[in-house]
Amino acid sequence: MDETLAVTALGALAQETRLRIFRLLVEAGPSGIAAGAISEALDVPPPTLSFHLAQMKHAGLVEARRDSRSLIYAADFERMNALVGFLTENCCRGQPETCGPAACAPGVACDPLPSSPLTRKGARHEAVSRPRRR
């Protein structure tokens, strides 16, 4: 994967709703999930869902197929793995066998950090609203 594709994929995931959709698709596996089921599971209106799915499809993170009258969406696991590989290809200065908690001293960043109230599952981050320009 080159930088341009990585930036496009990361940009597509850099939005809360799209990230939630992608994580649901990853959880569903290669068989995918119908658009209506995604809408219901995440409480996202169908037009909004269509917009977000189109963004992720454009980035190559999502594949769609028609099954009768339904559109089934699935994560593109090959592209996802390529993105993760791109992000980690120079891990530990190109010596991945030295990476991991066993290779780190206590308290170094690769040790799991305690869960904080801001990163707990279900916690939300609310952005400060700015006045609109007219």
Secondary structure, DSSP 8 states (H G I E B T S, - for coil): --HHHHHHHHHHHSSHHHHHHHHHHHHH-TT-EEHHHHHHHHT--HHHHHHHHHHHHHTTSEEEEEETTEEEEEE-HHHHHHHHHHHHTTGGGG-GGG-SGGGS-TTSTTS-----TTTSTT------------
